[in-house]
Amino acid sequence: MVARSAGILLYRVGADGPDVLIAHPGGPFWARKDDGAWSIVKGLITDGEDPWTTAKREFCEEVGVDVPAGEHIDLGTVTQRGGKIVIAFGVEADLDVSNAVSNTFEIEWPPKSGRMQSFPEVDRIEWFSLAQARTKLLPAQHPFLDALPFS
């Protein structure tokens, strides 16, 4: 069965133009990757779960706060290189993420060491201009930027 995720792309429009909030995945596999590695804040849809419900839950888990109040818009669906389907929603809001705290996951690290280590799901979350976001974001997720109401 193909994995499906749902997420939220927060956006704001300031004096310098639009910005989007994206996340850098935590853990040892992503530690040295930057450009092309960031993602919208997202997570796996559980069986029968509504994608918008998933997106709100995952945002809270990975950012540490509820999704800011406001209407959400459908930004579409993409299929990433590994086959995962991602459904995205946009919400216009300005959010201070300086104190963002992500949930964690455990894996055996280093591999075959027998030691379990805990890592944050998201190790950084930042606001970027659209141009910066196109460099940072996974290429498969670029259509979400194009679907924003000011693009």
N, C-alpha and C positions, 0 to 999 in steps of 0.2 A: 504494500500500500504506500502511496506517495505521501510524504510528510507535508502538512499544511501549517503555515504560521500566519498570524495576524499581528499587525502592529500599527503604531501611530507615528506620524511625522508632524511634530509641532512646528509651526511657522509663525513668524512675526514680520512686520514691515516697519522699519525704522527710518530715520533720516538718511541712512546710508543705503537703503534698499532692503530687500527681503533677506531673512536669515532662516535657517532650519536647524533643528536640534537632532543630532545623530549620535550614536553610541559606538564605542570601540569595544569589541568583545574581550572579555578577560580570559585568563588562563595562559598556560605556557605555549600553546600552539600559535597564539596571536601576538605574543609579547613583542616580537620584533617586526611585526607587519603594521604598516600605517596606511599609506595611500592605497586605495582600492579595497580596504579591509573593514571599514566602518559600515554600520547598518542603521536602518530605522530601528526604534525600540520595538521588539517583537518577540513572540514566543509561540510554541506549538499549540494548535487547536486540539482540545481533547474531544473524544467522540461525542457528537451531538451538540457541542458547544457553539454558540453564536460567535462569529468572528469579531464583532464589536465588543462583546463581553470578554473574549480572549485578549484583545488589544488593550483594553482598560486594565485587566488583571496584570498583564505582563509589564505595562508601563509602571504600575505601582510597585511591582517586584523589582524592576531593574533601575528605577529612578528613586524610589523611596517615598514618593508622594502620589496622590491621586492625579488623574488627568485633570488639567484645569477645566473649569466650566466653559461651555461653548458648544456650538453646533459642530458636528463632525461631517466631513465630506468624503465621499468615496474616491480614492486615488487609483483604483484599479487593482489588477492582479498581475504578477510576473512569475515566471519560472526561472529559478536560479540555475547556475551551471550544474550543480549536483542533482537537480530534479525537484528540489523543494519548491512548493507553490507558496507565494507570499501575497497576502491580501493587505492593503494599506488604507488607512484613513488619515485625513489631515484635520488638524484642529488649530485654529488661530489663537495663540496665547503667548504671553511673555512670561517666562518662568525662570527664576533664579535657581540654577543647578549647582551652585558652589558647594552646597552641602549634600549633594546626591549620594545615596548609599544603595548599592545593589545587593540583591540576595547572592548566595554563594552556591557552588557545586563542588563535589569531591571527585577526584580521579586518582588513580595510581600514578604518582610522579616521583622520580623519573620512571619511565616504563620498565616493567619487570623488576622493580625494586622492592615490591611488597609494602611500600609506604603510601598511605593515602594522604593527599594534601587538599586543602580547601582553597578555592579561588573565587573571586567575584565573577558573576556572569558578565557584568559590564565594568571595565576598569576606568573608563573615562566617558564622559558625556559632555558635549560642547555644542555651542551655537556656531554655525559657519554660514558665510555668504553662499549664494547658489553656486558661484564659480568655485569656491573652496570645496563645497560639498560634492561637486562633480569629480573632484580629484580624490577625495577621501572615501566616498561611498562605493560599495560594491557595484560594479558596472551594471549588473542585472537590475539594480534598484533605481537607476537613473530615470526611468519612465515616471516614477513617483514625483520627482522634481518637476517634470514637464506637465504633470497633471494639476499642479497647484494653481489656484485661481489667478495668480499674477504672472504666470509663465507665458 
